[in-house]
Amino acid sequence: MTTGMQEWANFCGESGESYRFERVSTEADWARIAGTIIFAAPEGHFWRVIRVAEQGGVDGDIHAFWRWREARRYGASAVFVRRDADFVTRRADAKDLSAGLDPLVSASVEDSWPVAA
C-alpha cells in the first residue's frame, strides 16, 4: 500500500481470466494471509512477475519466507495477494496465473506439497 491508499493490480492467467490482487507492504505479515501470491518487480509501467504461489496463511509457514527470499534475489520488491481461503481454488488460480504470466522463477517441489487450508 502506498501513502495510506490501497493499491490494486490485475494479472491475467492463461485462461484469459483477470485476477485482481491487492499490493501489500513487504513489511506486513502477508505470509499469514491465505490466498494466491505474486512477487513482482517494477518494469516500466508494468510488473515483471518473479514468482506465483499459493499459501494457506498458516502461522510459521517457512515456505513463504523462502519463496520471498528467492524472489528478492531475482529483483522482486512487491508482494501482491489475492485472498482466498479455499485450497482448491487457490491451487487452480496459481496454476492458471503461472501458465499465463511466465514467472521468472517457476514453482519448486515444495509447492506441490500438501498445505493446510
C-alpha positions in Angstrom: 0.0 0.0 0.0 1.3 3.4 -0.8 0.5 6.7 1.0 -2.2 5.0 3.1 -4.2 4.0 0.0 -4.8 0.5 -1.2 -3.1 -0.3 -4.4 -4.5 -3.0 -6.8 -3.3 -4.7 -9.9 -4.8 -7.2 -12.3 -2.9 -10.2 -13.6 -4.2 -12.5 -16.4 -4.0 -16.2 -16.4 -3.5 -18.5 -19.4 -7.3 -19.0 -19.5 -7.8 -15.2 -20.1 -9.2 -14.8 -16.6 -8.3 -11.5 -15.0 -7.4 -11.8 -11.3 -7.5 -8.7 -9.0 -4.6 -8.6 -6.5 -4.0 -6.2 -3.5 -0.5 -5.0 -3.1 0.6 -5.4 0.5 3.6 -3.9 2.2 6.7 -6.2 2.3 6.8 -5.3 6.0 3.3 -6.6 6.6 2.5 -10.1 7.8 1.4 -11.2 4.3 2.5 -14.8 4.9 -0.4 -15.2 7.3 -2.9 -14.4 4.5 -4.5 -17.5 2.8 -4.6 -16.9 -0.9 -2.6 -16.7 -4.2 0.5 -14.6 -4.0 2.6 -12.9 -6.6 6.1 -11.5 -6.1 7.0 -8.9 -8.7 9.5 -6.3 -9.8 8.6 -3.0 -11.4 9.3 -2.9 -15.1 8.4 0.5 -16.6 4.7 1.0 -16.1 4.1 -2.7 -15.5 5.1 -5.5 -13.2 7.6 -8.3 -14.1 6.3 -11.4 -12.3 9.0 -13.2 -10.5 7.0 -15.9 -8.7 3.4 -17.1 -8.4 2.4 -19.3 -5.5 -0.5 -20.2 -3.2 -0.3 -20.2 0.5 -2.6 -21.4 3.3 -1.8 -18.5 5.7 -0.6 -20.9 8.3 1.3 -19.4 11.1 5.0 -20.3 10.9 4.9 -21.3 7.2 8.6 -21.4 6.4 8.0 -21.9 2.7 6.5 -18.4 2.4 9.8 -17.0 3.8 11.9 -18.9 1.4 9.8 -18.1 -1.6 10.1 -14.4 -0.8 13.8 -14.6 -0.2 14.3 -16.4 -3.5 12.1 -13.9 -5.4 14.1 -11.0 -3.9 17.3 -12.5 -5.3 15.7 -12.1 -8.8 14.6 -8.5 -8.2 11.2 -8.8 -6.6 10.3 -5.7 -4.5 6.5 -6.0 -4.4 4.0 -8.5 -2.9 0.5 -9.0 -4.3 -2.1 -11.1 -2.6 -5.5 -12.4 -3.8 -7.2 -13.6 -0.6 -8.9 -17.0 -0.9 -9.4 -19.5 1.9 -10.3 -22.3 -0.4 -7.3 -24.5 -1.2 -8.6 -26.0 -4.4 -9.4 -22.5 -5.8 -6.0 -21.1 -4.8 -4.2 -24.0 -6.4 -6.1 -23.7 -9.6 -5.7 -19.9 -9.8 -1.9 -20.2 -9.1 -1.6 -22.8 -11.9 -3.6 -20.6 -14.4 -1.6 -17.5 -13.5 1.8 -19.3 -13.7 1.0 -20.6 -17.1 -0.2 -17.2 -18.3 2.4 -15.0 -16.7 5.6 -17.0 -17.3 7.2 -16.1 -14.0 10.9 -15.8 -13.8 11.1 -18.4 -11.1 9.0 -21.5 -11.6 7.3 -23.4 -8.8 9.5 -25.7 -6.9 9.0 -29.1 -5.3 7.7 -27.6 -2.0 4.8 -26.0 -3.9 3.4 -29.5 -4.7 3.4 -30.5 -1.0 0.0 -30.6 0.7 -0.6 -27.4 2.7 -3.2 -27.0 5.4 -6.1 -24.7 4.3 
